[in-house]
Amino acid sequence: MGKTRRVSSLSRSPSGPGRGILPGTLDMLVLRAVAVTPMHGWAIAHWILRESTFELHIDDGSLYPALRRLERSSLILVRWGRSEQNRRAKYYRISAPGKRALRSMLSDWRAFSAAISTTLARSALAAARRSRRRYGRGA
């Protein structure tokens, strides 16, 4: 299945093995996971892993504090139920305020990632132009 990036509450380094995700993005991913159907913790972690094409592995030490934080903020609702293995499990679903927060987070994420992409593309274009001038290729 290839390598997975482990995301832990202690690993926030932007590069290298075990690199983390940007602060705040875990909440967005969790809200997105439970936006369609209620899920228990393991299913949320597995959804993120699968949807990220096995790039993001969310450790329990990051997931469960995020779930508690989202519950305290009333962005998710909790009910007890039975898992696929007939075990008692907490099921999380998005609340109305959670849906509004998710829309806002997604909008902010799109604007942020577009700004980063634009900046990197312009920087690469400028570097290519400087290189061509330096080596006498082109105008």
Backbone as a chain_set.jsonl record, in Angstrom:
{"seq": "MGKTRRVSSLSRSPSGPGRGILPGTLDMLVLRAVAVTPMHGWAIAHWILRESTFELHIDDGSLYPALRRLERSSLILVRWGRSEQNRRAKYYRISAPGKRALRSMLSDWRAFSAAISTTLARSALAAARRSRRRYGRGA", "coords": {"N": [[0.802, -1.197, 0.0], [2.117, 1.154, 0.193], [3.865, 3.994, 1.613], [2.741, 5.597, 4.593], [1.854, 8.703, 6.006], [2.342, 9.504, 9.239], [0.322, 11.14, 11.514], [0.676, 12.898, 14.322], [0.051, 14.296, 17.566], [2.388, 15.389, 18.393], [3.974, 15.652, 16.202], [4.583, 17.993, 14.072], [6.21, 18.858, 12.144], [7.155, 20.192, 8.955], [8.365, 18.549, 7.044], [9.885, 15.379, 6.109], [10.006, 12.022, 7.555], [7.012, 10.976, 9.134], [5.771, 13.407, 9.092], [3.588, 16.08, 10.026], [0.205, 17.364, 9.731], [-1.112, 20.539, 8.727], [-1.847, 22.744, 11.418], [-5.184, 22.753, 12.587], [-6.264, 21.605, 10.311], [-6.952, 18.982, 10.804], [-9.347, 19.092, 12.25], [-11.036, 20.049, 10.232], [-10.915, 17.894, 8.416], [-12.047, 15.838, 9.974], [-14.636, 16.852, 10.399], [-15.501, 16.855, 7.76], [-15.474, 14.126, 7.254], [-17.573, 13.15, 8.873], [-19.706, 14.462, 7.841], [-21.437, 13.324, 5.997], [-22.341, 10.819, 6.943], [-22.913, 9.358, 10.181], [-20.072, 8.315, 12.103], [-17.824, 6.124, 13.876], [-14.826, 6.527, 15.887], [-12.593, 4.924, 14.847], [-13.505, 4.455, 12.251], [-13.564, 7.04, 11.228], [-10.827, 7.731, 11.22], [-9.957, 5.792, 9.412], [-11.408, 6.552, 7.127], [-10.216, 9.039, 6.548], [-7.619, 8.153, 5.995], [-8.104, 6.489, 3.752], [-9.365, 8.307, 1.928], [-7.288, 10.078, 1.543], [-5.679, 8.758, -0.118], [-4.091, 6.909, 1.234], [-2.105, 8.445, 2.413], [-2.281, 9.969, 4.747], [-2.13, 9.124, 7.996], [-3.92, 9.037, 10.835], [-3.145, 9.325, 14.123], [-4.342, 7.876, 17.199], [-3.794, 9.504, 19.375], [-4.027, 12.035, 18.352], [-6.481, 12.09, 17.05], [-8.63, 11.503, 18.93], [-8.478, 13.595, 20.929], [-9.112, 15.713, 19.177], [-11.724, 15.012, 18.437], [-13.002, 15.264, 20.949], [-12.606, 18.009, 21.37], [-14.079, 19.089, 19.211], [-16.6, 18.177, 19.934], [-16.988, 19.505, 22.4], [-17.13, 22.066, 21.386], [-19.534, 22.001, 20.187], [-19.686, 21.277, 17.508], [-19.826, 18.762, 16.588], [-22.014, 15.996, 17.181], [-22.742, 13.409, 19.538], [-23.467, 9.96, 19.911], [-24.101, 6.829, 21.468], [-23.54, 3.595, 20.136], [-23.501, 0.5, 18.273], [-20.665, -1.047, 16.868], [-19.459, -2.379, 13.696], [-18.39, -4.748, 14.492], [-19.962, -5.428, 16.558], [-19.362, -4.088, 18.888], [-19.507, -1.782, 21.591], [-19.639, 1.6, 20.753], [-18.753, 5.055, 20.266], [-20.547, 7.182, 18.226], [-20.107, 9.731, 15.895], [-21.532, 12.689, 14.59], [-22.074, 15.384, 12.335], [-23.06, 18.614, 13.423], [-25.521, 21.287, 13.049], [-24.204, 23.832, 13.525], [-21.658, 22.808, 13.066], [-21.738, 22.172, 10.343], [-21.869, 24.741, 9.25], [-19.405, 25.729, 10.159], [-17.677, 23.962, 8.844], [-18.143, 24.644, 6.135], [-17.069, 27.231, 6.171], [-14.389, 26.654, 6.904], [-13.59, 25.133, 4.668], [-13.825, 27.034, 2.633], [-11.904, 28.91, 3.501], [-9.64, 27.249, 3.349], [-9.503, 26.7, 0.59], [-9.006, 29.293, -0.418], [-6.556, 29.85, 0.861], [-4.883, 27.745, -0.095], [-4.97, 28.301, -2.818], [-3.702, 30.795, -2.871], [-1.123, 30.089, -2.001], [-0.382, 28.305, -4.075], [-0.454, 30.049, -6.287], [1.564, 31.868, -5.552], [3.827, 30.16, -5.485], [3.89, 29.314, -8.168], [4.291, 31.744, -9.543], [6.756, 32.461, -8.501], [8.349, 30.352, -9.454], [8.155, 30.81, -12.196], [9.398, 33.342, -12.411], [11.982, 32.629, -11.561], [12.706, 30.885, -13.625], [12.767, 32.659, -15.775], [14.879, 34.35, -14.975], [16.947, 32.508, -15.044], [17.051, 31.861, -17.778], [17.854, 34.311, -18.844], [20.342, 34.599, -17.634], [21.835, 32.548, -18.754], [21.709, 33.148, -21.369], [19.541, 32.31, -22.935], [16.859, 33.08, -24.642], [14.694, 35.987, -24.29]], "CA": [[0.0, 0.0, 0.0], [2.97, 2.328, 0.172], [4.128, 4.66, 2.875], [1.728, 6.508, 5.111], [2.385, 9.754, 6.853], [1.701, 9.441, 10.548], [0.019, 12.445, 12.063], [0.524, 12.809, 15.768], [-0.04, 15.605, 18.203], [3.741, 15.893, 18.612], [4.67, 15.764, 14.93], [4.065, 19.095, 13.263], [7.286, 19.233, 11.239], [6.655, 20.217, 7.588], [8.995, 17.61, 6.112], [10.508, 14.2, 6.688], [9.12, 10.943, 7.997], [6.102, 11.297, 10.22], [5.396, 14.819, 9.09], [2.218, 16.33, 10.435], [-0.623, 18.188, 8.87], [-1.185, 21.895, 9.242], [-2.779, 22.897, 12.537], [-6.544, 23.108, 12.196], [-6.786, 20.814, 9.201], [-7.543, 17.747, 11.307], [-10.748, 19.384, 12.544], [-11.729, 20.13, 8.946], [-11.017, 16.533, 7.883], [-13.006, 15.094, 10.795], [-15.975, 17.356, 10.072], [-15.837, 16.373, 6.409], [-15.732, 12.689, 7.349], [-18.881, 12.87, 9.487], [-20.731, 15.311, 7.222], [-22.375, 12.51, 5.218], [-22.926, 9.764, 7.765], [-22.227, 9.207, 11.47], [-18.982, 7.34, 12.136], [-17.074, 6.015, 15.125], [-13.453, 7.014, 15.751], [-11.765, 4.144, 13.932], [-14.013, 4.66, 10.891], [-13.13, 8.379, 10.814], [-9.399, 7.625, 10.895], [-9.849, 4.993, 8.186], [-11.933, 7.38, 6.031], [-9.168, 10.011, 6.21], [-6.541, 7.392, 5.368], [-8.546, 6.048, 2.424], [-9.602, 9.468, 1.072], [-5.996, 10.716, 1.255], [-4.949, 7.713, -0.855], [-3.169, 6.281, 2.181], [-1.015, 9.38, 2.734], [-2.441, 10.548, 6.083], [-2.534, 8.188, 9.055], [-4.206, 9.836, 12.019], [-2.928, 8.587, 15.366], [-5.365, 8.042, 18.235], [-3.388, 10.624, 20.22], [-4.471, 13.272, 17.715], [-7.895, 11.999, 16.67], [-9.601, 11.572, 20.027], [-8.553, 14.969, 21.448], [-9.837, 16.534, 18.196], [-13.152, 14.686, 18.581], [-13.479, 15.89, 22.193], [-12.625, 19.458, 21.14], [-15.218, 19.384, 18.337], [-17.819, 17.929, 20.72], [-17.116, 20.633, 23.347], [-17.493, 23.253, 20.604], [-20.861, 21.707, 19.612], [-19.587, 21.123, 16.058], [-20.263, 17.391, 16.331], [-22.904, 15.397, 18.175], [-22.286, 12.054, 19.87], [-24.414, 8.981, 20.454], [-23.525, 5.505, 21.606], [-24.136, 2.581, 19.28], [-22.725, -0.726, 18.094], [-19.809, -1.057, 15.679], [-19.633, -3.518, 12.798], [-17.971, -5.931, 15.248], [-20.912, -5.503, 17.659], [-18.775, -3.501, 20.089], [-20.045, -0.48, 21.955], [-18.789, 2.643, 20.168], [-19.312, 6.398, 20.137], [-20.735, 7.611, 16.843], [-20.048, 11.177, 15.775], [-22.156, 13.251, 13.391], [-21.915, 16.831, 12.278], [-24.211, 19.406, 13.873], [-25.778, 22.444, 12.183], [-23.052, 24.742, 13.602], [-20.518, 22.133, 12.448], [-21.862, 22.338, 8.885], [-21.464, 26.125, 8.939], [-17.956, 25.819, 10.392], [-17.01, 23.229, 7.767], [-18.193, 25.488, 4.927], [-16.107, 28.316, 6.367], [-13.043, 26.071, 6.848], [-13.3, 24.75, 3.285], [-13.613, 28.28, 1.892], [-10.591, 29.432, 3.913], [-8.625, 26.343, 2.826], [-9.381, 26.93, -0.859], [-8.342, 30.591, -0.622], [-5.175, 29.701, 1.318], [-4.117, 26.888, -1.01], [-4.846, 29.024, -4.092], [-2.676, 31.833, -2.692], [0.175, 29.407, -1.965], [-0.119, 27.811, -5.434], [-0.142, 31.21, -7.133], [2.875, 32.379, -5.142], [4.861, 29.227, -5.936], [3.935, 29.33, -9.63], [4.924, 33.005, -9.965], [8.153, 32.384, -8.112], [9.007, 29.432, -10.383], [8.23, 31.497, -13.492], [10.437, 34.365, -12.293], [13.28, 31.942, -11.507], [12.988, 30.376, -14.973], [13.137, 33.827, -16.6], [16.229, 34.763, -14.573], [17.865, 31.474, -15.527], [17.202, 32.017, -19.235], [18.658, 35.516, -19.099], [21.696, 34.35, -17.142], [22.519, 31.621, -19.656], [21.57, 33.62, -22.745], [18.465, 31.612, -23.658], [15.608, 33.823, -24.681], [14.731, 37.432, -24.081]], "C": [[0.842, 1.257, 0.0], [3.125, 2.927, 1.561], [2.918, 5.475, 3.3], [2.426, 7.538, 5.963], [1.624, 9.703, 8.157], [1.519, 10.853, 11.072], [-0.178, 12.278, 13.557], [0.499, 14.208, 16.343], [1.348, 16.207, 18.44], [4.482, 16.153, 17.311], [4.027, 16.824, 14.056], [5.129, 19.588, 12.275], [6.807, 19.184, 9.797], [7.308, 19.228, 6.634], [9.573, 16.423, 6.865], [9.499, 13.171, 7.134], [8.251, 11.388, 9.16], [5.652, 12.738, 10.226], [3.915, 14.978, 9.396], [1.439, 17.089, 9.392], [-0.696, 19.569, 9.492], [-2.177, 21.974, 10.394], [-4.151, 23.361, 12.041], [-7.117, 22.251, 11.088], [-7.386, 19.498, 9.667], [-9.018, 17.958, 11.629], [-11.57, 19.413, 11.258], [-11.93, 18.733, 8.36], [-12.039, 15.696, 8.658], [-14.428, 15.551, 10.473], [-16.424, 16.866, 8.7], [-16.193, 14.893, 6.453], [-17.137, 12.41, 7.862], [-20.007, 13.717, 8.898], [-21.791, 14.487, 6.5], [-23.088, 11.498, 6.09], [-22.204, 9.697, 9.101], [-21.18, 8.099, 11.414], [-18.402, 7.282, 13.534], [-15.624, 6.38, 14.834], [-12.604, 6.263, 14.751], [-12.201, 4.371, 12.485], [-13.604, 6.036, 10.357], [-11.666, 8.333, 10.396], [-9.205, 6.855, 9.591], [-10.347, 5.778, 6.974], [-10.86, 8.374, 5.583], [-8.014, 9.309, 5.499], [-6.901, 7.012, 3.93], [-8.71, 7.238, 1.462], [-8.316, 10.209, 0.718], [-5.094, 9.781, 0.451], [-3.783, 7.175, -0.019], [-1.936, 7.133, 2.482], [-1.079, 9.877, 4.175], [-2.97, 9.504, 7.06], [-2.711, 9.016, 10.314], [-4.066, 8.959, 13.265], [-4.065, 8.853, 16.353], [-5.074, 9.25, 19.117], [-3.713, 11.979, 19.63], [-5.976, 13.255, 17.467], [-8.833, 12.222, 17.849], [-9.615, 12.923, 20.743], [-9.299, 15.906, 20.482], [-11.337, 16.277, 18.301], [-13.73, 15.316, 19.849], [-13.591, 17.403, 22.032], [-13.83, 19.853, 20.281], [-16.549, 19.171, 19.064], [-18.046, 19.081, 21.706], [-17.556, 21.913, 22.636], [-18.862, 23.114, 19.948], [-20.841, 21.618, 18.092], [-19.927, 19.697, 15.633], [-21.148, 16.944, 17.486], [-22.492, 13.947, 18.354], [-23.471, 11.218, 20.337], [-23.695, 7.642, 20.535], [-24.277, 4.535, 20.699], [-23.251, 1.349, 19.243], [-21.939, -0.64, 16.796], [-20.134, -2.273, 14.827], [-19.253, -4.831, 13.483], [-18.826, -6.123, 16.512], [-20.303, -5.023, 18.98], [-19.43, -2.149, 20.341], [-19.089, 0.596, 21.431], [-19.53, 3.976, 20.159], [-19.396, 6.725, 18.661], [-20.835, 9.134, 16.824], [-20.759, 11.598, 14.499], [-22.038, 14.765, 13.469], [-23.204, 17.514, 12.727], [-24.432, 20.549, 12.879], [-24.649, 23.479, 12.296], [-21.793, 24.126, 12.98], [-20.545, 22.254, 10.937], [-21.444, 23.743, 8.468], [-19.955, 26.295, 9.091], [-17.194, 25.114, 9.277], [-17.02, 24.044, 6.476], [-17.167, 26.616, 5.011], [-14.663, 27.801, 6.265], [-12.655, 25.716, 5.42], [-13.04, 25.979, 2.421], [-12.243, 28.87, 2.214], [-9.467, 28.583, 3.328], [-8.415, 26.578, 1.337], [-8.658, 28.236, -1.149], [-6.865, 30.5, -0.253], [-4.356, 28.892, 0.317], [-3.966, 27.543, -2.382], [-3.757, 30.094, -3.995], [-1.279, 31.213, -2.678], [0.548, 28.927, -3.369], [0.268, 28.942, -6.371], [1.25, 31.747, -6.825], [3.992, 31.478, -5.653], [5.0, 29.23, -7.455], [4.625, 30.596, -10.13], [6.41, 32.995, -9.654], [8.927, 31.489, -9.071], [9.174, 30.082, -11.752], [9.324, 32.557, -13.472], [11.825, 33.733, -12.271], [13.662, 31.41, -12.874], [13.415, 31.512, -15.893], [14.547, 34.295, -16.271], [17.267, 33.781, -15.104], [18.111, 31.612, -17.014], [18.076, 33.224, -19.571], [20.114, 35.268, -18.734], [22.482, 33.496, -18.127], [22.276, 31.974, -21.115], [20.525, 32.89, -23.569], [17.199, 32.444, -23.599], [15.791, 35.276, -24.317], [14.792, 37.828, -22.65]], "O": [[0.299, 2.346, -0.183], [2.583, 2.423, 2.544], [2.167, 5.977, 2.464], [3.465, 7.269, 6.565], [0.401, 9.842, 8.178], [2.451, 11.657, 11.071], [-1.1, 11.592, 13.998], [0.879, 15.176, 15.685], [1.466, 17.411, 18.665], [5.521, 16.813, 17.318], [3.032, 16.563, 13.38], [4.951, 20.629, 11.643], [6.116, 18.237, 9.423], [6.84, 19.081, 5.505], [9.731, 16.454, 8.085], [8.291, 13.407, 7.098], [8.709, 12.093, 10.059], [5.199, 13.244, 11.253], [3.099, 14.117, 9.066], [1.944, 17.412, 8.317], [-0.372, 19.741, 10.668], [-3.231, 21.339, 10.351], [-4.255, 24.244, 11.19], [-8.336, 22.174, 10.936], [-8.251, 18.947, 8.986], [-9.85, 17.105, 11.319], [-12.671, 18.864, 11.205], [-13.011, 18.426, 7.858], [-12.805, 14.938, 8.064], [-15.321, 14.724, 10.296], [-17.586, 16.507, 8.507], [-17.113, 14.455, 5.764], [-17.821, 11.527, 7.344], [-21.131, 13.694, 9.398], [-22.939, 14.92, 6.402], [-24.304, 11.335, 5.99], [-21.001, 9.953, 9.159], [-21.377, 7.076, 10.758], [-18.469, 8.252, 14.289], [-15.235, 6.526, 13.675], [-11.962, 6.874, 13.896], [-11.359, 4.468, 11.593], [-13.328, 6.181, 9.166], [-11.306, 8.84, 9.334], [-8.377, 7.232, 8.762], [-9.76, 5.675, 5.897], [-10.62, 8.537, 4.387], [-7.493, 9.819, 4.507], [-6.102, 7.192, 3.011], [-8.25, 7.184, 0.322], [-8.26, 10.895, -0.302], [-3.887, 10.0, 0.359], [-2.662, 7.015, -0.5], [-0.861, 6.607, 2.769], [-0.043, 10.177, 4.768], [-4.114, 9.061, 6.958], [-1.76, 9.627, 10.803], [-4.786, 7.974, 13.428], [-4.672, 9.924, 16.34], [-5.994, 9.939, 19.557], [-3.677, 12.982, 20.343], [-6.659, 14.263, 17.646], [-9.74, 13.051, 17.767], [-10.692, 13.37, 21.139], [-10.032, 16.791, 20.922], [-12.133, 17.215, 18.258], [-14.841, 15.846, 19.819], [-14.554, 18.011, 22.499], [-14.519, 20.828, 20.58], [-17.51, 19.904, 18.832], [-19.166, 19.577, 21.834], [-18.265, 22.74, 23.21], [-19.3, 24.013, 19.23], [-21.862, 21.856, 17.447], [-20.27, 19.446, 14.478], [-21.046, 17.442, 18.607], [-21.958, 13.327, 17.435], [-24.351, 11.695, 21.054], [-22.785, 7.366, 19.753], [-25.491, 4.643, 20.52], [-22.363, 1.18, 20.079], [-22.46, -0.221, 15.762], [-20.977, -3.093, 15.189], [-19.735, -5.898, 13.102], [-18.461, -6.878, 17.413], [-20.68, -5.492, 20.053], [-19.852, -1.464, 19.409], [-17.879, 0.514, 21.641], [-20.756, 4.026, 20.06], [-18.421, 6.563, 17.928], [-21.549, 9.739, 17.624], [-20.617, 10.959, 13.456], [-21.918, 15.339, 14.551], [-24.303, 17.039, 12.439], [-23.623, 20.754, 11.974], [-24.172, 23.965, 11.271], [-20.959, 24.844, 12.43], [-19.499, 22.42, 10.309], [-20.755, 23.922, 7.464], [-19.306, 26.925, 8.256], [-16.17, 25.617, 8.815], [-15.999, 24.122, 5.793], [-16.479, 26.913, 4.034], [-13.819, 28.428, 5.624], [-11.525, 25.966, 5.001], [-12.144, 25.972, 1.577], [-11.509, 29.28, 1.315], [-8.459, 29.116, 2.864], [-7.277, 26.647, 0.872], [-7.794, 28.288, -2.025], [-6.013, 31.016, -0.976], [-3.264, 29.303, -0.074], [-2.942, 27.362, -3.041], [-2.98, 30.276, -4.932], [-0.354, 31.757, -3.28], [1.683, 29.125, -3.804], [1.206, 28.812, -7.157], [2.022, 32.045, -7.737], [4.987, 31.963, -6.19], [6.114, 29.156, -7.973], [5.452, 30.533, -11.04], [7.223, 33.466, -10.449], [10.043, 31.826, -9.464], [10.212, 29.925, -12.395], [10.1, 32.658, -14.423], [12.748, 34.252, -12.899], [14.831, 31.476, -13.252], [14.327, 31.345, -16.703], [15.327, 34.603, -17.172], [18.338, 34.183, -15.559], [19.248, 31.494, -17.47], [18.924, 33.167, -20.461], [21.018, 35.688, -19.458], [23.68, 33.71, -18.309], [22.602, 31.188, -22.004], [20.624, 32.859, -24.795], [16.54, 32.484, -22.561], [16.905, 35.736, -24.068], [14.827, 39.019, -22.34]]}, "num_chains": 1, "name": "protein.A"}
